[in-house]
Amino acid sequence: MIPVQKEIKLLNDKIQILYLVIYLGDLCMKKIAVAVKDTGKKVEHFGICEYFIVYDYDENNCNIEYDNVIFSSKDHKPDNEEWEKSADSIKNCDIVICEKIGPIAKAEVEMMNIKVIEEEGPVEDVLDKFIQIETKKKKIL
């Protein structure tokens, strides 16, 4: 093999390793959707939430960063549950955090491979608790 071919092969190997590192990094990133309404400060019931605040969660370092907001395509009438539309809104997320969720809605969301976490309180506190639990899990493993 001539020197130029060796350099090209070495470069190709480095590129493949870089792609692998990027791919594995993406596997550690999860999308968390938090069900909220009104001011977005308090976690709400899945079926009546107005929108979801979406965060990127890095499982490697247990870091959470704001990503975007997903508005549900629901009618938003008082006491009107349209959980199917909420579920469809978060189909690209990995985890949903909500105050409560009905058993049928929970089963459907879990069938979409979305982990459901029921927790109540201010969004910041709930996310802090989530990070604490995940950090403890990593220490055990």
Helices and strands as residue ranges (DSSP letters): H 3-27, E 29-36, G 46-48, E 51-58, E 63-71, H 83-89, E 95-98, H 103-111, E 115-118, H 123-140
